[in-house]
Every structure is written in structure tokens, then in C-alpha cells.
Amino acid sequence: MSGHEQQYVAEAFASNWLSSVGPNLDRFEEEVAGRLGEGVSTLAVASGTAALHLILRWLGVGPGDRVAVSTLTFAGSVFPIMYLGATPVFIDSERESWNIDPSLVREYLRTAAAAGTLPKALVAVHLYGQHCDIDAIAEACREYGVPLVEDAAESLGGTYRGRQTATTADYSLLSFNGNKIITTTAGGMVVARSAEAIAVMRKWSTQAREPAAEYVHHELGYNYRMSNVLAGIGRGQLQVLDERVAQRRAVAERYAAAFGMMCGASLQPESSWGLHTRWLTVAILDPRQTGVRPNEVVEVLGRSEIEARPVWRPMHTQPLFADAPRVGGTVAEELFASGVCLPSSSSLPASDQARVIESLQRCLAAGQSPRQDGARSAMAPAHHRRGSSAA
């Protein structure tokens, strides 16, 4: 917490505005919109997943439709597609930013158009605080008439070619979950270029109640609104967003300096087109040099009470999505097989980070042993497979 939050939370308690309406809620939406720039409207909701659900419903996604989405992401980017009865189509990453590959997007849309199976929308995820190369994706989507949604749940504070994240598509979403770069403890936000869309989604997010004294409902709604108390926390957090980005990048820089002295460890690259917030610092372990898998690193660090986790497991490899169509997948699989997310908190003391680095060094040194060849073999990337059923 920044210390600013308590003022707004105290005001909520003093005024008794504790539920899903109130001054903090209105101001938080205004302040986020002000941070992002002119031309956007905002809606504060219960989670980033809820925000995506509302956006996809507004775009008319329904049973039998397809929605294209990054495969290297958290399940919250995919579940709302299924809430609406649609089918996800997973698209592989490119290597510069690890985000959805624009060339594969164009290839998929061309093939889908020829087959008459264009998706109802495409969701481009900005992974770990880094913006995807969205201009090329937007151009392809415009050409084929496919609405583009920007999943900026992990990238608030980042930029793309001088533009703020969550402003590079007509529809975007943010997350303020407890682990995000700024937090409302739980929450999210819809960002849209259409005030009309926000008005409709606002109604849906409050149980689709009609403006009548009695509770009247003509359409399906959800209990998705953020509370005035949590919005107060968000207002205090927003004041230190730039500071939090600087702190996260400093953590990443300390890791990068340490990796220079480690054999086979390196930092997730920063793309040429924008500022990476380093929401999470991700280490890549070269299987030809380290001889250890990400899960082994997680286990070893865990024994020292250091929390780490592998890179997101690609969605096309999840049991739930075993039958879903996909385009590519090899790059995401390789990143999952070699990437590990390290402690990255804005408040991580340098002394604690030094302990993480020391533990990681010991783990990598232990992996460079006579069993290294076997470990390398187990970590060898899968042969390239490109799904032909995605169209």
C-alpha cells in the first residue's frame, strides 16, 4: 500500500458508501480514464475476467462462435469465451515480446475467411507487463472485419510506440487483483472508446436492473460491480503507479546483472516498441547449459521459502482445451519449458532479492552435473506443430 489509500477508505466508511455505488467509484473511473488519455470511458468491475466477459458479450459473442486468443496466458483470458458458449482458437507467441504473433494472426484470419469461419473477436494479451505488437494485429483485424480486444490485465503502466497500454484497441480490460502492479485487492476495469458500450455494460454489471422503483429485469445481468471501498484503495494506488513501475524495473535490472554471472540464465527480452513494466521478472533457463527444469527451480527455491512459478502453461496444452483449435504452439511450449517467474514485488528488499539470486545460483550449479544430458533431453523443445483445424 502507498499510504494514500487509508484516506479514501476512511471517507467511504465515514459516509457509509460501502457498496457498489459511491464517490470513490465514480472518481476512480475518472482518474483511470484521465491517466489513459482522451477518448476513453471506463467501468470498474469485480475482476479482469468480468471485464472481458462484458466486452465479449457487447461484441455479440455467443454459442457456436469462435474467439481467437493468445495461447500463452492465464485462463482468465479464456474462460469468458466459454461462459458465452463460444470456442477459443489459440494462437502462438512470437519471440521478441512472447505475445501473440502478428504473422500467425494474419495467417489464421486469411485461412478462416476462406473457410467462412472468421472469429467473432480476437483477444490480444500483453504478457507479464509487456505490450504485444498490436498495430500489425489491428491492421489484420480491420482487413477481415474482426473486433480486437486488448487484454491489458498485466500491463498497466506500460507503453506501445508512445501510447499507453489499454488505449491501443477499441476495447480493453485491466486487472487490479492483489498481485498486480497496482491493486484494489480484487477488481478490474473495462476501457472502451464507446461511451454507449460502457453504459450498456454498466447496466449488465449491476444485475441488468431497469430504472424502476421495483426490481425489473428485461435481460440477463451479473453482480460484477466494484465496491466503493475497493475503489478507494484503487485511487490511492493509482497515485504511485509510475513509482511501482520504476520499482519493478529496478528489481528486473538487479536480476539481469546477476544473470550476467550465471551460466544459462537470462531475462525475458524487452521489445523495441515499448516500455516493459516488468510486472513479473521472468528468467529463461537455457536447457543446453543449466540442466534444470522450471519446476525443479520452483521446488528448490520453495525449500528456502522463496515463492516462484513456471511461465503460464500454454492454454492449448491444458486438459480443458485439448480439443480446441490452434495455430502454432511451439514457441509458447518452449517458453513454458524454460521460463520461471521470480519474486518481483515492488516492495522486495535488495537483501531478500540477494537471497533469491543466491538460491538460484546454487540450483543452477547443482544442475550442471553428470545428469545434465538427461535433463537437457527431457527439456528439448517439441517438434514444430501447426494446427490445421483452426480455420
C-alpha angles and dihedrals in degrees: 000000000000097000092245093088096073093065093058095041090050089051090053091052094043092050094040091233095140105137135066096305131057147100096286091054093052093045095045090056090047093047094050090048089049091051092051095047141238124336101034131109124199140207122193113218141169098272145347088258090057090049092054091047091055093047094050091048090051088052089056099251110166146148114325095018126119126226120193116219141166112274094210099070146090118284091249087076089059110032095075089059088059093043086066094048095251130130123243119228110203121217124196129241132253119229103239096068102002089237130123111309112244092205091055090046090056092044091051095047092048092051093043092050091053090050095045092242104112113161121253089232143350122229114205113195124208102217125218093342099314124115120233121237090266104167093071090045092049091051092054092046092051091049092055097034096245118148113237123220122194115215100204094162091125102032111061108144094029126112140215119205090333095314126113117252113255090039101075097084134039091251126036140161136210132198127215096183117152094266098048126108088261121014146196085193087252127011150089143204140228114221118192142164089222119078088191091057091050091050092053093045090048089058092048090049091058097054091277090273114178120230095264133117090241120054105267123174127187096167142026117282140179138220092240105130122121117236125248090240094056091044087058090057088050092053091055092046095050090061091066100039094114090047091051091051090051091049093050092048090050089054090051092048092054090051091048091053090051093047088060087069096044126084113238101000125113140159127260104266122254111230123237094239105064155354116292110212091203089223082170126017109225123196120206114212114205104224090207090063111024105046091206133104125223092250090055091052090049090051095047094047090046090060086061091049092254115137118220135149140194123263113276110292106244111258093230089063094052115108090232091060100037092124098041118117118250144180114222119327105179097102093050090047092052092049091050090049094053108026130094127180112224130201105290108165118152087233096048106134117227088238092057091045089053088056090051091050092048092050091048091050091053091048094051092045090053090051092058093078138113089285091060096101091056091049090049091052092051091050096047110130119255118257113268111276124180118192111234095189097069095096 
